[in-house]
Amino acid sequence: QVQLVESGGGLVQPGGSLRLSCAASGFTLDYYAIGWFRQAPGKEREGVACISPSDGPTYYNDPAKGRFTISRDNAKNTVYLQMNSLEPEDTAVYYCARDTHCSGYAWDYWGQGTQVTVSS
């Protein structure tokens, strides 16, 4: 069955870095867009980054531009989110999800989330 499993979250000091992983199974990763989302306490879920199917373009929300990088390794069935220069405002649960393309609104499978806490 289709599964997405996030890992790599944790506690990091401001200015630090983390790399999140989204391990996919049950489908051919290269055929799908994978998005990273986050939800902070008391806030709505927001899209952070997305990578298109195959070697298509990547997209970032404004807070992520210049600091975060999304990439995929189809051989490992994994999508990564490299996060640098982390700020307390990046504290949230991070989720990955799949859709047929980044501009779609049919994110049909989601992971369970991984907590990222940025604090000194």
C-alpha positions, 0 to 999 in steps of 0.5 A: 500500500502507499506509504509516506514516512517522514524522519529527521526532525528534532531540536535545533538552535537558531541558525542551525540545519536539519535534513528531513526525509520522506520515504515513499513506498507502494508507488513509483516516486518519479511519477508524482509530485511530493510536497512538504507542508508544516503546521505550527500550533494554533496555525493553519497548515501551509505548503513549504516546498514541492518537487515536480514529477521526473526532473520537473521544477521545484517550488518554495513558499516565501519563508523557505526561499533561499534557505530550504532545498527540496530534492528527490532520490528516486533510487532510494524512493526518498524526497529530502528537505534540507533546511538551513538558517533555521529560525524559531518561526520554522517550529512546526510539525512537517508533513510530506504528501503526494499529488500528480503535480505541484499545483494540484489540490489532490494531495491523496496520501500524507505521512504522519509528520515529524516535529521540528523545534528551533529554540535556544 
